[in-house]
Amino acid sequence: MKRILIVLVLIHSIQIIGQNNNAENRIIKVDFKKEAGKLNTMFKECIGAGRANEGLRADWQQQLALVKKECDFKYIRFHGLLSDDMAVYREDEKGNPEYNYQYVDVLFDYIVSLKMKPFVELGFMPNALASGKETIFWWKGNVTPPKDYKKWEDLIRNLTAHFKERYGDEEVKTWYFEVWNEPNLSPGFWSSTQEEYYKLYDYAARGVKAVNKEYKVGGPATAGSAWVSETIDFCAKNNVPMDFVSTHTYGVKHGYLDEFGTSGTILNQDEWSVSGEIIHSRKLITESAKPNLELHYTEWSSSYTPADPIHDSYHSAAYILQKLKQVGNAANSMSYWVFTDIFEEAGPRFTPFHGGFGLLNTQGIKKPAYFSYYLMNKLGETELQNSDKTSWTSKNAKGDVQVLLWDFTNTHPGDKELNQTYYIKDLPSKEKGKVKVEVDGMQKGKYLLEIYKVGYKVNDAYADYLAMNKPSQLTRQQVNSLKEKNNGAPISTEKITIDGKGTFSKEFKINENDVVMLNLIKQ
């Protein structure tokens, strides 16, 4: 028995040594002429935002314009479209519905003006239509079923007809209508049962489809990838329309909701956290009565709480890239929750860095997470064949070549410490050896090589904020300084010449959780 154990230990030791050697001698070798096909851009299909009413703010709108320009998200999703702060619904003395879309028009007109599209989340319940008084969040979204399902259906039909009249049939056909948010969290986002949610879904779907059968409706928008099979079964058996599945996942180990921003969380050590769940959801759809449904993860992030410093940490940049790469083509979209810290579920935040969900903080300072999307958006339209699992290689029609690579190392110590105390520290990254990038088959000529980087103290606004001794309020000068230092500009540029052999080669050191992009621009 001892001999077997010794042999196993030796084998394990050899494997570890082998892994370390691989880490120290990483080679990304691709050929310009060997294409893998069109680049899958599901990563920028959709982005999240807090609630509709926040979208009426000037700073929110300015930040959305920036992320559209630099990251090119196609759709945006948010809560609270039907909540009372959007002034959509009331009833007269006789109980007759009155509809008003003036606030909705301001928001949707702005979104469409950016050449973006709404991923329309239908919720929460207008108080005049609600059957109860249970609410969620500081802004008090009503989470009870309607007191009258016919009036609920009429509201959804009237709203959808308004969209058709204002934006045109062809435009609204490209939108998605998602019924409610996380109804499996009760208490929380839904005060009733799964069966009652299906009733809510049925009436809402009828309301949408009454305007145009080609409009896309779906759900169940659950937390933790729940109810996928059950919702498909319900719709199939009862002939209820369903055009897509939507659900959510987060990368921490326990819980789904942190209404007051007080939960302690621990980053999941499982290598397939988040991505494994998405791949499983795709499998459930494939094995269901509706095997061709689209799958949209309308919320995902490293953590579900708006007070988790991993959101501000440089570790987030590599984490995002790692998970998106692992998902592959299992999801049609992965909507990161959210684009901005202008987000008030637990109430307005009192400090400029507080672990908020956003890619940008309240003042519009770019966090490391922002640059994951910024750099992915620089990838060319054609992916190159590449056996390296933690990089993307691509080219565009002009002959430019892009190599986006990263190291994701989960340095979190595990159950003995919470994210809330770990990621607020100064966390220097350790060396991970060298990476060699080699591109063969390139067109002869002159190129400009841009090198971008995100990592410890590089495009790492939180580290700079720590160095300022974490002021609870930032001066104008401090904001400008943080923005200037963390603007995502290349860390170096050089002119290079590719000779007749057509080979580009570069070797450099890499640290834990570094993100590096090489952009070769043909001159």
C-alpha positions in Angstrom: 0.0 0.0 0.0 2.8 2.4 0.9 4.5 1.8 -2.4 1.3 2.6 -4.3 1.0 5.9 -2.3 4.6 6.8 -3.0 4.1 6.1 -6.7 1.0 8.3 -6.7 2.8 11.1 -4.9 5.6 10.9 -7.4 3.2 11.0 -10.4 1.4 14.0 -8.8 4.7 15.7 -8.3 5.8 15.1 -11.9 2.4 16.5 -13.1 2.9 19.6 -11.0 6.4 20.1 -12.3 5.1 19.7 -15.8 2.3 22.2 -15.2 4.8 24.7 -13.9 7.1 24.2 -16.9 4.1 24.8 -19.1 3.3 28.0 -17.2 6.9 29.2 -17.5 7.2 28.4 -21.2 3.9 29.4 -22.7 3.8 29.6 -26.5 0.9 31.0 -28.5 1.6 30.0 -32.1 -0.8 30.8 -34.9 -0.9 31.2 -38.7 -2.4 34.2 -40.4 -3.8 32.0 -43.1 -5.4 29.4 -40.9 -8.8 30.7 -39.9 -11.2 29.3 -37.3 -14.2 31.2 -38.7 -16.1 34.3 -37.8 -15.2 35.6 -34.3 -18.0 34.9 -31.8 -19.0 38.3 -30.3 -21.6 37.1 -27.8 -19.5 38.9 -25.1 -20.7 42.3 -26.3 -24.3 41.5 -27.3 -25.7 42.9 -24.0 -24.8 44.8 -20.9 -26.7 45.4 -17.7 -27.8 48.5 -15.8 -29.5 49.0 -12.5 -33.0 50.4 -13.1 -34.8 52.3 -15.7 -35.1 55.5 -13.7 -31.3 55.8 -13.3 -31.2 56.0 -17.1 -32.8 59.4 -17.0 -29.6 60.8 -15.3 -27.1 62.8 -17.4 -24.1 61.1 -16.0 -25.6 57.6 -16.6 -26.3 58.6 -20.2 -22.8 60.0 -20.7 -21.2 56.8 -19.4 -23.5 54.6 -21.6 -22.3 56.6 -24.7 -18.7 55.9 -23.7 -19.1 52.2 -23.2 -21.1 52.0 -26.5 -18.3 53.8 -28.3 -15.4 51.8 -26.8 -16.9 48.4 -26.1 -19.8 48.4 -28.6 -22.5 46.6 -26.6 -25.6 46.0 -28.7 -28.4 45.6 -26.1 -29.0 47.0 -22.6 -31.1 45.4 -19.8 -32.3 46.9 -16.6 -35.0 46.5 -13.8 -37.9 48.7 -12.9 -39.3 49.7 -16.3 -42.9 49.4 -14.9 -42.1 50.6 -11.4 -43.8 53.8 -10.1 -40.7 56.0 -10.6 -41.2 55.5 -14.3 -44.8 56.7 -14.1 -46.2 54.2 -16.5 -49.5 53.1 -14.9 -52.3 54.4 -12.7 -56.0 54.0 -12.4 -58.8 56.6 -12.3 -61.5 56.7 -9.6 -63.5 54.0 -11.4 -60.5 51.7 -11.7 -59.9 52.3 -15.4 -56.2 52.0 -16.4 -54.3 55.1 -17.5 -51.0 54.7 -19.3 -48.1 57.1 -19.6 -44.8 56.6 -21.5 -43.2 60.0 -21.3 -40.3 58.8 -19.0 -40.0 55.6 -21.0 -39.7 57.5 -24.2 -36.9 59.7 -22.9 -34.9 56.6 -22.0 -35.7 54.4 -25.0 -35.1 57.3 -27.4 -31.7 57.8 -25.9 -30.8 54.1 -26.1 -31.9 53.9 -29.7 -30.0 57.1 -30.6 -26.8 55.4 -29.5 -27.6 52.6 -32.0 -28.3 50.3 -29.1 -31.4 48.2 -28.4 -33.3 47.5 -25.2 -33.5 44.0 -23.8 -36.9 44.7 -22.3 -37.3 43.3 -18.8 -41.0 43.4 -18.0 -41.2 44.4 -14.3 -41.8 45.2 -11.5 -45.5 45.7 -10.7 -47.0 49.2 -10.7 -48.4 49.8 -7.3 -51.9 50.6 -8.7 -51.9 47.1 -10.3 -50.3 45.2 -7.5 -52.0 42.6 -5.3 -49.8 43.3 -2.3 -47.2 45.7 -0.7 -44.0 43.6 -0.7 -41.2 45.5 -2.3 -37.5 45.1 -2.9 -34.6 47.6 -2.7 -34.2 51.1 -1.6 -36.3 52.2 -4.6 -39.1 49.9 -3.6 -39.9 47.8 -6.7 -43.2 46.0 -6.0 -42.7 42.2 -6.3 -46.3 41.0 -6.0 -48.5 39.5 -8.7 -51.1 41.7 -10.4 -54.5 42.1 -8.7 -56.0 41.6 -12.2 -54.3 39.5 -14.8 -56.4 40.9 -17.6 -55.1 44.4 -16.7 -51.5 43.1 -16.6 -51.9 41.6 -20.1 -53.5 44.9 -21.3 -50.6 46.9 -19.9 -48.0 44.8 -21.7 -50.0 44.8 -24.9 -50.4 48.6 -24.8 -46.7 49.2 -24.0 -45.6 46.9 -26.8 -48.0 48.6 -29.2 -46.5 51.9 -28.2 -43.0 50.6 -29.0 -44.3 49.5 -32.4 -45.8 52.8 -33.1 -42.7 54.8 -32.0 -39.8 52.7 -33.3 -41.4 50.6 -36.1 -42.2 46.9 -36.5 -38.8 46.0 -38.0 -36.9 47.5 -35.1 -39.0 46.0 -32.3 -38.7 42.6 -34.0 -35.0 42.7 -33.1 -35.8 43.4 -29.4 -36.2 40.8 -26.6 -39.1 40.9 -24.1 -38.1 39.1 -20.8 -40.8 38.5 -18.2 -39.8 39.6 -14.7 -36.5 39.1 -12.8 -35.4 36.2 -10.6 -38.9 34.9 -9.7 -37.3 31.9 -8.0 -36.1 34.2 -5.2 -39.1 34.4 -3.0 -39.0 36.3 -0.7 -36.9 38.6 -2.8 -37.9 39.4 -6.4 -41.3 37.6 -6.3 -43.7 37.2 -3.5 -45.5 34.2 -4.9 -45.0 30.7 -6.3 -43.5 29.2 -9.4 -47.0 28.4 -10.7 -48.0 32.0 -10.2 -44.9 33.1 -12.1 -45.9 30.9 -15.1 -49.3 32.6 -15.0 -47.7 36.1 -15.0 -45.4 34.9 -17.9 -48.4 33.5 -19.9 -50.4 36.7 -19.8 -47.3 38.9 -20.5 -46.4 36.7 -23.5 -49.9 37.0 -24.9 -49.7 40.7 -24.5 -46.5 40.9 -26.5 -47.6 38.5 -29.2 -51.0 40.2 -29.6 -49.0 43.1 -31.2 -46.8 41.0 -33.4 -46.3 37.2 -33.3 -42.7 37.7 -34.4 -41.8 39.7 -31.4 -39.5 37.7 -29.1 -40.6 36.8 -25.6 -38.9 34.6 -23.0 -37.7 34.0 -19.4 -37.6 32.8 -16.7 -34.7 35.2 -15.8 -34.0 33.1 -12.8 -31.1 33.3 -10.3 -28.7 30.4 -10.4 -29.7 29.0 -13.7 -32.9 27.6 -12.1 -36.2 26.6 -13.8 -34.8 26.1 -17.3 -36.3 22.7 -18.0 -39.5 23.4 -16.1 -40.2 26.7 -18.0 -39.6 25.0 -21.3 -41.9 22.1 -20.3 -44.6 24.5 -19.1 -44.6 26.5 -22.4 -44.5 23.3 -24.5 -47.3 21.6 -22.7 -49.6 24.7 -22.5 -48.8 26.1 -25.9 -47.4 29.3 -24.4 -45.0 31.3 -26.6 -41.3 31.1 -25.7 -38.5 32.3 -28.1 -35.5 32.3 -25.7 -34.3 31.1 -22.3 -32.8 33.7 -19.9 -31.2 33.1 -16.6 -28.4 34.3 -14.4 -25.2 33.1 -12.7 -22.5 34.6 -10.4 -19.0 33.3 -9.4 -19.4 33.2 -5.6 -20.2 30.1 -3.6 -23.3 30.8 -1.7 -26.5 32.9 -2.0 -28.1 34.8 -4.9 -29.3 38.1 -3.6 -27.8 40.9 -1.4 -30.6 43.5 -1.2 -28.8 45.7 1.4 -25.2 45.3 0.3 -24.2 43.5 3.5 -23.5 39.8 2.4 -20.1 38.3 2.8 -18.9 36.4 -0.2 -16.1 34.0 -1.3 -15.0 33.6 -4.9 -15.6 30.1 -6.0 -12.5 28.0 -6.4 -14.1 25.7 -9.0 -12.3 26.2 -12.3 -15.7 25.9 -14.1 -17.7 28.2 -11.8 -20.1 30.3 -14.0 -19.1 28.7 -17.3 -20.0 25.2 -16.3 -23.5 26.3 -15.3 -24.0 28.0 -18.7 -22.8 24.9 -20.6 -25.2 22.8 -18.5 -28.1 25.1 -19.3 -27.4 24.8 -23.1 -27.4 21.0 -22.6 -30.8 21.2 -20.9 -32.2 23.2 -23.8 -30.8 20.8 -26.4 -32.5 17.8 -24.5 -35.8 19.7 -24.2 -39.0 19.9 -26.3 -37.6 23.2 -27.7 -33.9 22.3 -28.5 -33.2 25.4 -30.7 -34.1 28.1 -28.2 -31.6 30.9 -27.8 -29.9 31.1 -24.4 -29.2 34.5 -22.9 -27.5 35.0 -19.6 -29.0 38.4 -18.8 -26.9 38.8 -15.7 -23.5 37.5 -14.8 -20.4 38.6 -12.8 -17.8 37.4 -10.3 -20.2 38.3 -7.5 -23.9 39.1 -6.9 -23.4 41.8 -4.3 -23.0 45.5 -5.0 -20.4 45.6 -2.1 -17.8 43.2 -3.3 -14.3 44.6 -3.8 -13.5 42.0 -6.4 -15.5 44.2 -8.8 -12.9 46.9 -8.3 -9.9 44.7 -8.3 -7.4 44.0 -11.1 -8.2 40.3 -10.7 -11.6 41.0 -12.4 -10.1 41.7 -15.8 -8.6 38.2 -16.3 -11.6 36.6 -14.6 -14.0 38.0 -17.1 -11.9 36.9 -20.1 -11.4 33.4 -18.6 -15.1 32.8 -18.1 -16.2 34.2 -21.5 -13.6 32.1 -23.3 -14.7 28.9 -21.4 -18.4 29.5 -22.3 -17.5 29.4 -26.1 -20.7 29.3 -28.1 -23.0 27.8 -25.4 -24.7 31.2 -24.8 -26.1 33.7 -27.3 -25.3 36.5 -25.0 -23.6 37.1 -21.6 -24.8 40.4 -20.2 -22.3 41.6 -17.6 -24.0 43.1 -14.5 -23.5 46.2 -14.8 -21.9 48.9 -16.8 -21.9 51.6 -14.1 -21.8 52.1 -10.4 -24.6 54.6 -10.8 -26.7 51.9 -9.2 -29.0 52.3 -6.2 -30.4 48.9 -5.2 -29.0 49.1 -1.7 -29.4 52.9 -1.8 -26.9 55.5 -3.1 -23.3 54.7 -2.3 -21.2 57.0 -0.2 -17.7 56.3 -1.5 -16.2 56.4 -5.0 -14.9 52.7 -4.7 -17.2 50.4 -2.7 -17.2 47.1 -4.6 -20.0 48.2 -7.0 -20.9 46.1 -10.0 -19.9 48.7 -12.6 -17.2 48.6 -15.2 -17.1 52.3 -14.5 -17.3 53.9 -11.0 -19.8 56.7 -10.2 -17.4 59.4 -11.6 -16.8 57.4 -14.8 -13.3 56.1 -13.8 -12.5 52.9 -15.7 -12.0 49.9 -13.6 -9.8 46.9 -14.7 -13.0 45.0 -15.6 -13.8 47.7 -18.2 -10.7 47.0 -20.2 -11.6 43.3 -20.7 -14.5 44.6 -22.9 -12.5 47.4 -24.3 -9.8 45.0 -25.5 -12.2 42.3 -26.7 -13.8 45.0 -28.9 -10.5 45.5 -30.6 -10.4 41.9 -31.9 -10.8 41.4 -35.6 -13.8 39.8 -37.3 -12.0 36.6 -38.2 -10.7 34.2 -35.5 -7.4 32.4 -36.1 -6.9 28.7 -35.2 -5.3 28.7 -31.8 -4.7 25.9 -29.3 -4.0 28.2 -26.4 -7.0 28.2 -24.0 -6.5 31.6 -22.4 -6.1 33.8 -25.5 -8.0 35.0 -28.5 -6.2 35.5 -31.8 -7.8 37.2 -34.8 -7.4 39.3 -37.9 -9.4 41.9 -39.8 -10.0 42.6 -43.5 -7.2 45.2 -43.5 -4.6 42.6 -42.6 -4.2 43.7 -39.0 -3.6 40.9 -36.4 -4.7 40.9 -32.7 -3.6 38.6 -29.9 -5.4 39.0 -26.6 -4.0 36.8 -23.8 -4.2 36.6 -20.1 -3.3 34.6 -17.0 -6.2 33.9 -14.6 -5.0 32.7 -11.2 -7.5 32.5 -8.4 -5.4 33.8 -5.5 -8.3 33.9 -3.1 -7.4 32.0 0.1 -10.7 30.2 0.2 -13.2 29.7 3.1 -11.0 31.3 5.7 -11.5 34.8 4.3 -14.2 36.8 2.7 -13.9 38.8 -0.6 -14.8 41.9 1.4 -11.5 41.7 3.4 -9.3 40.1 0.8 -9.7 42.2 -2.3 -9.4 45.6 -0.5 -5.8 44.8 0.3 -2.7 45.7 -1.8 -2.3 42.4 -3.6 1.0 42.3 -5.7 0.9 39.7 -8.5 3.6 37.0 -8.7 5.6 36.2 -11.8 4.2 33.4 -14.1 7.2 33.1 -16.4 7.4 34.0 -20.1 5.0 34.0 -23.0 6.1 33.7 -26.6 3.7 34.9 -29.3 4.4 33.7 -32.8 2.3 34.6 -35.9 3.3 32.9 -39.2 2.0 33.6 -42.7 1.7 37.3 -42.3 1.7 39.8 -45.2 5.1 41.4 -45.8 5.4 45.0 -44.9 5.5 47.6 -42.2 3.3 47.4 -39.1 2.7 49.5 -36.0 2.7 47.2 -32.9 0.6 48.4 -30.0 0.9 46.6 -26.7 -1.9 47.0 -24.1 -1.9 45.8 -20.5 -4.1 45.5 -17.5 -2.8 44.1 -14.2 -1.4 45.0 -10.8 -0.9 48.8 -10.8 -1.4 48.9 -14.6 -4.9 50.4 -15.5 -5.6 49.5 -11.9 -7.6 52.5 -10.6 -8.3 50.8 -7.2 -4.6 50.5 -6.5 -4.2 54.2 -7.2 -7.1 54.9 -5.0 -5.5 52.9 -2.2 -2.3 54.9 -2.7 -4.4 58.1 -2.1 -5.4 56.6 1.3 -8.9 55.8 0.1 -10.5 59.3 0.4 -14.3 59.0 1.0 -14.8 61.8 -1.6 -12.6 62.6 -4.6 -11.7 66.1 -5.6 -11.9 67.1 -9.3 -8.1 66.9 -9.5 -8.1 63.3 -8.0 -10.8 62.2 -10.5 -8.9 63.6 -13.4 -5.6 62.1 -12.2 -7.2 58.6 -11.8 -8.9 58.9 -15.3 -5.6 60.0 -17.0 -3.5 57.2 -15.4 -6.1 54.5 -16.2 -7.1 55.4 -19.7 -6.2 52.1 -21.4 -3.7 53.7 -23.8 -1.0 51.3 -25.1 1.9 50.8 -22.7 4.2 50.8 -25.7 4.2 51.2 -29.5 6.8 50.4 -32.0 7.3 50.2 -35.7 8.2 46.8 -37.0 8.8 45.2 -40.4 7.7 41.8 -41.4 10.1 40.3 -44.0 9.4 37.7 -46.8 9.3 34.9 -44.2 6.1 36.4 -42.9 6.8 35.7 -39.2 6.2 37.9 -36.2 7.6 36.8 -32.9 7.7 38.4 -29.4 8.5 37.1 -26.0 7.7 38.8 -22.7 7.2 38.2 -19.0 3.8 37.7 -17.5 2.4 37.9 -14.0 -0.6 36.4 -12.3 -3.9 37.9 -13.6 -2.1 40.0 -16.3 -4.1 40.8 -19.4 -2.0 41.7 -22.5 -3.0 42.6 -26.0 -0.7 42.8 -29.1 -2.3 44.8 -31.9 -0.4 44.7 -35.2 -1.7 47.4 -37.5 -0.7 47.2 -41.1 0.7 50.5 -42.4 
